[in-house]
């Protein structure tokens, strides 16, 4: 996402708003610090996008997952017997 300083944003506001309306949001900064984010009204908010479970069904967990490497871990703490 591009960042523009206040003067540059004022100079090219029409072009920048058209780009934001086409799905390219941008940030306006004052003295190098981000102040506002400009984006299309119909764009989904960042917190509205649900990421939980986005790979559901894509990954299979082995049945012995909870026991994998148990003997190596035990040997690391107890030593070889």
N, CA, C and O atoms as CSV, one atom per row, in Angstrom:
chain,resi,resn,atom,element,x,y,z
A,1,UNK,N,N,0.852,-1.171,0.000
A,1,UNK,CA,C,0.000,0.000,0.000
A,1,UNK,C,C,0.900,1.236,0.000
A,1,UNK,O,O,1.823,1.352,0.806
A,2,UNK,N,N,0.616,2.132,-0.899
A,2,UNK,CA,C,1.440,3.329,-1.052
A,2,UNK,C,C,1.087,4.369,0.010
A,2,UNK,O,O,-0.051,4.449,0.472
A,3,UNK,N,N,2.086,5.157,0.381
A,3,UNK,CA,C,1.903,6.257,1.317
A,3,UNK,C,C,2.275,7.551,0.613
A,3,UNK,O,O,3.305,7.635,-0.056
A,4,UNK,N,N,1.426,8.554,0.770
A,4,UNK,CA,C,1.653,9.868,0.159
A,4,UNK,C,C,1.683,10.916,1.251
A,4,UNK,O,O,0.939,10.826,2.228
A,5,UNK,N,N,2.557,11.929,1.084
A,5,UNK,CA,C,2.535,13.014,2.056
A,5,UNK,C,C,1.341,13.919,1.744
A,5,UNK,O,O,0.746,13.833,0.670
A,6,UNK,N,N,1.013,14.765,2.677
A,6,UNK,CA,C,-0.186,15.601,2.574
A,6,UNK,C,C,-0.184,16.443,1.296
A,6,UNK,O,O,-1.199,16.498,0.601
A,7,UNK,N,N,0.913,17.088,0.980
A,7,UNK,CA,C,0.985,17.951,-0.205
A,7,UNK,C,C,0.781,17.141,-1.484
A,7,UNK,O,O,0.030,17.547,-2.371
A,8,UNK,N,N,1.450,16.001,-1.571
A,8,UNK,CA,C,1.320,15.150,-2.754
A,8,UNK,C,C,-0.113,14.633,-2.903
A,8,UNK,O,O,-0.640,14.569,-4.014
A,9,UNK,N,N,-0.739,14.267,-1.784
A,9,UNK,CA,C,-2.118,13.779,-1.825
A,9,UNK,C,C,-3.072,14.878,-2.289
A,9,UNK,O,O,-3.984,14.614,-3.072
A,10,UNK,N,N,-2.868,16.116,-1.811
A,10,UNK,CA,C,-3.728,17.218,-2.254
A,10,UNK,C,C,-3.552,17.481,-3.741
A,10,UNK,O,O,-4.527,17.746,-4.444
A,11,UNK,N,N,-2.321,17.410,-4.224
A,11,UNK,CA,C,-2.030,17.686,-5.621
A,11,UNK,C,C,-2.669,16.651,-6.543
A,11,UNK,O,O,-3.150,16.998,-7.622
A,12,UNK,N,N,-2.677,15.389,-6.131
A,12,UNK,CA,C,-3.166,14.302,-6.986
A,12,UNK,C,C,-4.425,13.636,-6.432
A,12,UNK,O,O,-4.658,12.455,-6.686
A,13,UNK,N,N,-5.235,14.376,-5.681
A,13,UNK,CA,C,-6.371,13.791,-4.981
A,13,UNK,C,C,-7.336,13.075,-5.918
A,13,UNK,O,O,-7.757,11.960,-5.611
A,14,UNK,N,N,-7.695,13.668,-7.038
A,14,UNK,CA,C,-8.661,13.050,-7.955
A,14,UNK,C,C,-8.154,11.695,-8.447
A,14,UNK,O,O,-8.898,10.715,-8.462
A,15,UNK,N,N,-6.899,11.648,-8.844
A,15,UNK,CA,C,-6.317,10.399,-9.339
A,15,UNK,C,C,-6.252,9.352,-8.227
A,15,UNK,O,O,-6.559,8.181,-8.454
A,16,UNK,N,N,-5.855,9.771,-7.033
A,16,UNK,CA,C,-5.733,8.836,-5.915
A,16,UNK,C,C,-7.095,8.291,-5.482
A,16,UNK,O,O,-7.215,7.109,-5.159
A,17,UNK,N,N,-8.105,9.131,-5.475
A,17,UNK,CA,C,-9.453,8.673,-5.103
A,17,UNK,C,C,-9.973,7.685,-6.143
A,17,UNK,O,O,-10.616,6.698,-5.786
A,18,UNK,N,N,-9.706,7.935,-7.409
A,18,UNK,CA,C,-10.130,7.005,-8.460
A,18,UNK,C,C,-9.448,5.646,-8.271
A,18,UNK,O,O,-10.082,4.604,-8.435
A,19,UNK,N,N,-8.169,5.661,-7.929
A,19,UNK,CA,C,-7.455,4.405,-7.691
A,19,UNK,C,C,-8.017,3.676,-6.467
A,19,UNK,O,O,-8.169,2.455,-6.484
A,20,UNK,N,N,-8.320,4.421,-5.420
A,20,UNK,CA,C,-8.894,3.813,-4.213
A,20,UNK,C,C,-10.254,3.194,-4.535
A,20,UNK,O,O,-10.577,2.115,-4.037
A,21,UNK,N,N,-11.040,3.863,-5.353
A,21,UNK,CA,C,-12.348,3.336,-5.740
A,21,UNK,C,C,-12.200,2.056,-6.546
A,21,UNK,O,O,-13.098,1.214,-6.538
A,22,UNK,N,N,-11.079,1.897,-7.244
A,22,UNK,CA,C,-10.812,0.691,-8.030
A,22,UNK,C,C,-10.146,-0.403,-7.200
A,22,UNK,O,O,-9.721,-1.421,-7.746
A,23,UNK,N,N,-10.051,-0.201,-5.885
A,23,UNK,CA,C,-9.522,-1.242,-5.010
A,23,UNK,C,C,-8.077,-1.083,-4.597
A,23,UNK,O,O,-7.479,-2.030,-4.087
A,24,UNK,N,N,-7.495,0.093,-4.800
A,24,UNK,CA,C,-6.111,0.337,-4.390
A,24,UNK,C,C,-6.085,1.382,-3.278
A,24,UNK,O,O,-5.894,2.566,-3.557
A,25,UNK,N,N,-6.273,0.970,-2.024
A,25,UNK,CA,C,-6.252,1.951,-0.926
A,25,UNK,C,C,-4.872,2.574,-0.772
A,25,UNK,O,O,-3.875,2.017,-1.231
A,26,UNK,N,N,-4.820,3.734,-0.121
A,26,UNK,CA,C,-3.546,4.413,0.114
A,26,UNK,C,C,-3.585,5.104,1.464
A,26,UNK,O,O,-4.644,5.260,2.073
A,27,UNK,N,N,-2.415,5.513,1.916
A,27,UNK,CA,C,-2.276,6.172,3.215
A,27,UNK,C,C,-1.768,7.584,2.999
A,27,UNK,O,O,-0.895,7.817,2.163
A,28,UNK,N,N,-2.317,8.528,3.759
A,28,UNK,CA,C,-1.834,9.909,3.744
A,28,UNK,C,C,-1.074,10.136,5.043
A,28,UNK,O,O,-1.564,9.844,6.134
A,29,UNK,N,N,0.145,10.667,4.894
A,29,UNK,CA,C,1.002,10.908,6.060
A,29,UNK,C,C,1.240,12.399,6.244
A,29,UNK,O,O,1.256,13.170,5.284
A,30,UNK,N,N,1.426,12.785,7.503
A,30,UNK,CA,C,1.782,14.163,7.836
A,30,UNK,C,C,3.116,14.098,8.573
A,30,UNK,O,O,3.237,13.423,9.595
A,31,UNK,N,N,4.101,14.795,8.053
A,31,UNK,CA,C,5.452,14.784,8.626
A,31,UNK,C,C,6.008,13.363,8.719
A,31,UNK,O,O,6.705,13.019,9.672
A,32,UNK,N,N,5.690,12.550,7.721
A,32,UNK,CA,C,6.208,11.192,7.664
A,32,UNK,C,C,5.468,10.176,8.512
A,32,UNK,O,O,5.815,8.995,8.488
A,33,UNK,N,N,4.443,10.605,9.271
A,33,UNK,CA,C,3.685,9.691,10.109
A,33,UNK,C,C,2.323,9.430,9.477
A,33,UNK,O,O,1.615,10.380,9.142
A,34,UNK,N,N,1.936,8.160,9.306
A,34,UNK,CA,C,0.632,7.836,8.728
A,34,UNK,C,C,-0.499,8.449,9.553
A,34,UNK,O,O,-0.513,8.364,10.781
A,35,UNK,N,N,-1.447,9.070,8.844
A,35,UNK,CA,C,-2.560,9.729,9.524
A,35,UNK,C,C,-3.884,9.060,9.176
A,35,UNK,O,O,-4.669,8.742,10.069
A,36,UNK,N,N,-4.141,8.844,7.884
A,36,UNK,CA,C,-5.406,8.244,7.460
A,36,UNK,C,C,-5.167,7.210,6.362
A,36,UNK,O,O,-4.175,7.258,5.634
A,37,UNK,N,N,-6.108,6.281,6.271
A,37,UNK,CA,C,-6.103,5.294,5.198
A,37,UNK,C,C,-7.338,5.579,4.355
A,37,UNK,O,O,-8.448,5.664,4.882
A,38,UNK,N,N,-7.149,5.726,3.054
A,38,UNK,CA,C,-8.255,6.008,2.146
A,38,UNK,C,C,-8.519,4.739,1.343
A,38,UNK,O,O,-7.625,4.195,0.695
A,39,UNK,N,N,-9.788,4.273,1.402
A,39,UNK,CA,C,-10.166,3.071,0.676
A,39,UNK,C,C,-11.610,3.181,0.211
A,39,UNK,O,O,-12.369,4.015,0.707
A,40,UNK,N,N,-11.982,2.344,-0.734
A,40,UNK,CA,C,-13.345,2.362,-1.262
A,40,UNK,C,C,-14.342,2.006,-0.159
A,40,UNK,O,O,-14.035,1.216,0.733
A,41,UNK,N,N,-15.529,2.593,-0.228
A,41,UNK,CA,C,-16.554,2.321,0.779
A,41,UNK,C,C,-17.022,0.875,0.748
A,41,UNK,O,O,-17.368,0.320,1.791
A,42,UNK,N,N,-17.039,0.256,-0.422
A,42,UNK,CA,C,-17.533,-1.116,-0.508
A,42,UNK,C,C,-16.444,-2.155,-0.251
A,42,UNK,O,O,-16.703,-3.354,-0.361
A,43,UNK,N,N,-15.235,-1.721,0.086
A,43,UNK,CA,C,-14.141,-2.656,0.386
A,43,UNK,C,C,-14.372,-3.259,1.765
A,43,UNK,O,O,-14.797,-2.550,2.678
A,44,UNK,N,N,-14.103,-4.549,1.938
A,44,UNK,CA,C,-14.302,-5.159,3.261
A,44,UNK,C,C,-13.278,-4.613,4.258
A,44,UNK,O,O,-12.114,-4.404,3.917
A,45,UNK,N,N,-13.722,-4.391,5.472
A,45,UNK,CA,C,-12.819,-3.925,6.522
A,45,UNK,C,C,-11.846,-5.040,6.867
A,45,UNK,O,O,-12.189,-6.217,6.761
A,46,UNK,N,N,-10.649,-4.684,7.274
A,46,UNK,CA,C,-9.617,-5.681,7.580
A,46,UNK,C,C,-10.069,-6.639,8.669
A,46,UNK,O,O,-9.754,-7.828,8.612
A,47,UNK,N,N,-10.809,-6.141,9.670
A,47,UNK,CA,C,-11.255,-7.020,10.750
A,47,UNK,C,C,-12.467,-7.840,10.357
A,47,UNK,O,O,-12.841,-8.759,11.086
A,48,UNK,N,N,-13.096,-7.537,9.222
A,48,UNK,CA,C,-14.258,-8.286,8.771
A,48,UNK,C,C,-13.852,-9.564,8.046
A,48,UNK,O,O,-14.668,-10.471,7.882
A,49,UNK,N,N,-12.613,-9.640,7.618
A,49,UNK,CA,C,-12.133,-10.819,6.914
A,49,UNK,C,C,-11.828,-11.897,7.945
A,49,UNK,O,O,-10.973,-11.712,8.810
A,50,UNK,N,N,-12.527,-13.016,7.851
A,50,UNK,CA,C,-12.345,-14.074,8.824
A,50,UNK,C,C,-11.264,-15.034,8.355
A,50,UNK,O,O,-11.388,-15.628,7.284
A,51,UNK,N,N,-10.211,-15.193,9.136
A,51,UNK,CA,C,-9.088,-16.045,8.775
A,51,UNK,C,C,-9.161,-17.401,9.471
A,51,UNK,O,O,-8.542,-18.359,9.008
A,52,UNK,N,N,-9.892,-17.501,10.557
A,52,UNK,CA,C,-9.953,-18.732,11.320
A,52,UNK,C,C,-10.507,-19.861,10.450
A,52,UNK,O,O,-11.604,-19.746,9.905
A,53,UNK,N,N,-9.757,-20.937,10.324
A,53,UNK,CA,C,-10.208,-22.086,9.556
A,53,UNK,C,C,-10.048,-21.949,8.062
A,53,UNK,O,O,-10.671,-22.698,7.309
A,54,UNK,N,N,-9.229,-21.010,7.604
A,54,UNK,CA,C,-9.109,-20.779,6.167
A,54,UNK,C,C,-8.488,-21.961,5.433
A,54,UNK,O,O,-8.615,-22.056,4.213
A,55,UNK,N,N,-7.822,-22.862,6.146
A,55,UNK,CA,C,-7.245,-24.048,5.510
A,55,UNK,C,C,-7.933,-25.332,5.973
A,55,UNK,O,O,-7.348,-26.412,5.908
A,56,UNK,N,N,-9.165,-25.211,6.434
A,56,UNK,CA,C,-9.896,-26.381,6.917
A,56,UNK,C,C,-9.969,-27.442,5.829
A,56,UNK,O,O,-10.332,-27.161,4.687
A,57,UNK,N,N,-9.615,-28.673,6.208
A,57,UNK,CA,C,-9.654,-29.779,5.270
A,57,UNK,C,C,-8.425,-29.903,4.388
A,57,UNK,O,O,-8.316,-30.865,3.629
A,58,UNK,N,N,-7.496,-28.957,4.466
A,58,UNK,CA,C,-6.298,-28.970,3.624
A,58,UNK,C,C,-5.134,-29.724,4.267
A,58,UNK,O,O,-4.247,-30.213,3.567
A,59,UNK,N,N,-5.136,-29.817,5.591
A,59,UNK,CA,C,-4.019,-30.416,6.312
A,59,UNK,C,C,-4.534,-31.582,7.149
A,59,UNK,O,O,-5.568,-31.471,7.808
A,60,UNK,N,N,-3.814,-32.695,7.121
A,60,UNK,CA,C,-4.197,-33.851,7.916
A,60,UNK,C,C,-3.166,-34.042,9.033
A,60,UNK,O,O,-1.964,-34.096,8.771
A,61,UNK,N,N,-3.635,-34.141,10.267
A,61,UNK,CA,C,-2.774,-34.340,11.423
A,61,UNK,C,C,-2.601,-35.833,11.656
A,61,UNK,O,O,-3.592,-36.564,11.685
A,62,UNK,N,N,-1.366,-36.308,11.822
A,62,UNK,CA,C,-1.148,-37.741,12.061
A,62,UNK,C,C,-1.813,-38.185,13.358
A,62,UNK,O,O,-1.932,-37.405,14.302
A,63,UNK,N,N,-2.245,-39.448,13.398
A,63,UNK,CA,C,-2.917,-39.989,14.593
A,63,UNK,C,C,-1.995,-39.962,15.815
A,63,UNK,O,O,-2.466,-39.761,16.935
A,64,UNK,N,N,-0.683,-40.163,15.614
A,64,UNK,CA,C,0.254,-40.210,16.736
A,64,UNK,C,C,0.910,-38.851,17.002
A,64,UNK,O,O,2.002,-38.792,17.566
A,65,UNK,N,N,0.261,-37.777,16.606
A,65,UNK,CA,C,0.835,-36.432,16.742
A,65,UNK,C,C,1.284,-36.134,18.169
A,65,UNK,O,O,2.362,-35.573,18.368
A,66,UNK,N,N,0.476,-36.499,19.164
A,66,UNK,CA,C,0.800,-36.195,20.563
A,66,UNK,C,C,1.956,-37.028,21.096
A,66,UNK,O,O,2.525,-36.697,22.136
A,67,UNK,N,N,2.314,-38.108,20.397
A,67,UNK,CA,C,3.392,-38.980,20.850
A,67,UNK,C,C,4.644,-38.860,19.981
A,67,UNK,O,O,5.657,-39.490,20.284
A,68,UNK,N,N,4.599,-38.082,18.929
A,68,UNK,CA,C,5.732,-37.973,18.012
A,68,UNK,C,C,6.959,-37.439,18.739
A,68,UNK,O,O,6.903,-36.388,19.377
A,69,UNK,N,N,8.067,-38.167,18.638
A,69,UNK,CA,C,9.321,-37.725,19.249
A,69,UNK,C,C,9.382,-37.889,20.750
A,69,UNK,O,O,10.293,-37.360,21.387
A,70,UNK,N,N,8.423,-38.617,21.343
A,70,UNK,CA,C,8.369,-38.744,22.807
A,70,UNK,C,C,9.630,-39.390,23.365
A,70,UNK,O,O,10.158,-38.942,24.383
A,71,UNK,N,N,10.116,-40.439,22.706
A,71,UNK,CA,C,11.302,-41.124,23.237
A,71,UNK,C,C,12.535,-40.222,23.167
A,71,UNK,O,O,13.350,-40.224,24.089
A,72,UNK,N,N,12.681,-39.459,22.096
A,72,UNK,CA,C,13.813,-38.544,21.982
A,72,UNK,C,C,13.757,-37.452,23.053
A,72,UNK,O,O,14.781,-37.089,23.631
A,73,UNK,N,N,12.572,-36.940,23.308
A,73,UNK,CA,C,12.403,-35.904,24.335
A,73,UNK,C,C,12.710,-36.476,25.710
A,73,UNK,O,O,13.392,-35.849,26.520
A,74,UNK,N,N,12.196,-37.676,25.962
A,74,UNK,CA,C,12.451,-38.328,27.262
A,74,UNK,C,C,13.946,-38.563,27.448
A,74,UNK,O,O,14.472,-38.330,28.536
A,75,UNK,N,N,14.639,-39.019,26.405
A,75,UNK,CA,C,16.082,-39.240,26.495
A,75,UNK,C,C,16.833,-37.926,26.716
A,75,UNK,O,O,17.865,-37.918,27.386
A,76,UNK,N,N,16.344,-36.839,26.178
A,76,UNK,CA,C,17.007,-35.554,26.373
A,76,UNK,C,C,16.985,-35.127,27.838
A,76,UNK,O,O,17.931,-34.502,28.317
A,77,UNK,N,N,15.914,-35.462,28.549
A,77,UNK,CA,C,15.791,-35.060,29.938
A,77,UNK,C,C,16.336,-36.111,30.904
A,77,UNK,O,O,16.995,-35.781,31.890
A,78,UNK,N,N,16.053,-37.381,30.608
A,78,UNK,CA,C,16.434,-38.452,31.528
A,78,UNK,C,C,17.750,-39.106,31.150
A,78,UNK,O,O,18.392,-39.742,31.987
A,79,UNK,N,N,18.152,-38.956,29.909
A,79,UNK,CA,C,19.377,-39.615,29.434
A,79,UNK,C,C,19.053,-41.029,29.005
A,79,UNK,O,O,17.970,-41.538,29.291
A,80,UNK,N,N,19.981,-41.660,28.325
A,80,UNK,CA,C,19.792,-43.030,27.881
A,80,UNK,C,C,19.909,-43.971,29.075
A,80,UNK,O,O,20.801,-43.819,29.910
A,81,UNK,N,N,19.012,-44.933,29.149
A,81,UNK,CA,C,19.033,-45.889,30.266
A,81,UNK,C,C,19.440,-47.223,29.751
A,81,UNK,O,O,19.525,-48.182,30.519
